[in-house]
Amino acid sequence: MITLRPHHILCFQGYIGKGYSKSFIDNMNIVVAKLKEDPSINIKLTPYADDVCKKCPHKVKNVGCTSNNKVLSMDKKVMDYLNLDFKIYSYKYLLNRLQHNITIEAFNDICSSCEWCKYGLCHEAILDKVKS
């Protein structure tokens, strides 16, 4: 099982192997590989630091990050748009919810404050998901 903050479901869609540091990228690569290898893997959604956050330089203890208010807002929006709760889902189910519930307007609402959004990778990947 993988523990994730809800907004990381979106982050995976545009991930291309870049990040905050080498240790963060190495950890992210491991998580992404597990998801690609087995889309039926169980995901436990959490409002706290997750498996992606383990190596993030912005992590504060084990509960959040230096941008916690922004991250909590993004998590809440993802949960609202995808109609999710803090419980366990398969990654395949979460991808299905993403495909059927995220519009470009929803994406912009959720992700416009993210520092990675300006690179456009997530935008393209999300558009591909909702068009498929």
TAURQUI-V211916 format. One record per helix or strand. SS is the DSSP state (H for helix, E for strand). FROM is the first residue (numbers start at 1). LEN is the number of residues. If there is no record, write none. Layout:
ss->[SS,SS]
from->[FROM,FROM]
len->[LEN,LEN]
This chain:
ss->[E,H,H,E,H,E,E,H,E,H,H,H,H]
from->[2,8,22,42,53,59,64,68,88,91,104,117,121]
len->[3,7,16,4,3,2,2,15,3,11,8,3,11]
